[in-house]
Amino acid sequence: MSLLDTPLRSHDTTPALSAVDARWVDLHAALIAAGVPPLPGDSSAVRALARSLDDATVGAVVAWIDSAAATRQGGVRSCGSR
């Protein structure tokens, strides 16, 4: 093997997020981007939503948050665009 060869990996060291964790991150990111700072207890509420809702529903909620934020900031955006 030369110095320029890519080393072989025996396993990927990057842990994947669970579906619930990914939904939790998506919801928190949307709220923060919309200017809603996390308050005490919010993480528990967002975690409950992430556990209860499927990916498509969380996607719709994130789109609603994005749309409301854009409208509040003076822009008009349909809920379907991301």
C-alpha positions in Angstrom: 0.0 0.0 0.0 1.4 3.4 -0.9 1.0 6.6 1.1 -1.8 7.8 -1.2 -4.0 4.7 -0.9 -7.1 5.0 1.2 -6.9 2.9 4.3 -9.4 0.2 4.7 -11.9 0.6 7.5 -12.9 -2.4 9.5 -16.1 -0.6 10.6 -17.6 2.8 10.4 -17.0 4.8 13.5 -19.7 7.3 12.9 -22.8 6.4 15.0 -26.1 6.7 13.2 -28.9 8.6 14.9 -32.0 6.6 15.7 -35.2 7.7 14.0 -36.5 9.3 17.2 -33.2 11.2 17.7 -33.3 12.4 14.1 -36.9 13.6 14.5 -35.9 15.3 17.8 -33.0 17.1 16.1 -35.2 18.2 13.1 -37.9 19.6 15.4 -35.3 21.4 17.7 -33.5 22.8 14.6 -36.7 24.1 13.1 -37.7 25.8 16.4 -34.3 27.4 16.8 -34.2 28.5 13.2 -37.6 30.1 13.7 -36.3 32.1 16.6 -37.9 30.0 19.3 -35.3 29.5 22.0 -35.4 26.3 24.0 -36.8 26.8 27.5 -36.7 24.4 30.4 -39.0 21.4 29.7 -39.0 22.0 25.9 -36.6 19.1 25.3 -38.9 16.7 27.1 -41.9 18.0 25.0 -40.0 17.7 21.8 -38.8 14.2 22.7 -42.4 13.2 23.3 -43.4 14.5 19.9 -40.4 12.8 18.2 -41.4 9.5 19.8 -45.1 9.8 19.0 -45.0 11.1 15.4 -43.7 9.4 12.3 -41.2 11.0 9.9 -43.8 12.3 7.5 -45.8 14.0 10.3 -42.6 15.6 11.8 -41.8 16.8 8.2 -45.1 18.5 8.0 -44.7 20.1 11.5 -41.2 21.3 10.5 -42.7 22.8 7.3 -45.4 24.6 9.3 -42.8 26.0 11.7 -40.6 27.1 8.7 -43.6 28.7 7.0 -44.7 30.6 10.2 -41.2 31.9 10.7 -40.9 33.0 7.1 -44.3 34.8 7.3 -43.3 36.4 10.6 -40.1 37.7 9.0 -42.0 39.2 6.1 -41.7 36.4 3.5 -44.4 34.3 2.2 -43.7 30.6 1.9 -46.0 27.7 1.2 -46.0 24.8 3.7 -44.9 22.4 1.0 -41.6 24.2 0.2 -38.5 23.5 2.2 
